[in-house]
């Protein structure tokens, strides 16, 4: 798992016009510049918004990637719910850790 | 001069981006309250507006995450989100770099801060500005409290930041307005988006409006997450404002859960009382 780099990619994709251009022109080349597992690469490529959520991607990053990939708001929410049903609870990140911290 | 205005308001992107999907009566009452806040702000003729916000990975990421950061830029562009998605056109907001530098310098006597001379606004600041300074003419000084990527600043340090901000404002000749913007309970951008814990919100607001320091600082992050979602971490912005207005009471001008906005929509104003500072050598 490399949640940090999944989120870093989405952060830069959401925010950096140069990264956005690379996404449009050479998506695979862009993905290769981040240290990602096969599962992460597939989830980003597809995109499997539900799996990305279960992997622990913060919704404040994920909702913009979902919008970029054509998900309207209700479809975005439904995709996360479907991900929980299919893959189980969130594995790591804020939504897993926050409830455990003091 | 000093602090001339202090208030708190919500900033959820749905407030503008999904405006057409809300109950019109509730939405319009909320908007009217925001317009009232704008009028109250303008009546105080501020020279600058400090916005204590909690951004959402617009500028700051876990590669170098400041707990507290103050903008010191000449100008700020926003929103960083798609204008159609947010319902706010991209614009340039003037900064107040010289005043900001003086405030930062003064605050550094009391708290550790980062500063930024480059900063892009996301909905966390653009939604408040859309309602409070829709002509984008009032110089703005943004403050960010990291409420997204734990570890997060402890609540008592958010309060201490607010105190330091007040001391710095009191030492400046300008007329300064401060607003805090955050959600109370909410689960934004998650499968639970739209869930709002109204009793929790009202209990928090009661403590906030009454400026009860000990009760405000008694919240723990695990309990906040359980009862108020990850969006509840943004109470840090309210607590910073409470520290900034220590000893003053607030008035709640609007509160109503509006699920499609994904937050209990809030407008509150603090009636500023003169601060009494302990003597220092």
Interface residues (C-beta under 8 A of the other chain):
Chain A: X4 X7 X8 X11 X14 X15 X53 X58 X59 X60 X61 X62 X63 X64 X67 X73 X77 X80 X81 X84 X94 X95 X97 X98 X99 X100 X101 X102
Chain B: X18 X56 X57 X58 X61 X62 X63 X80 X81 X82 X85 X120 X148 X149 X150 X188 X189 X190 X191 X193 X220 X221 X222 X225 X226 X230 X233
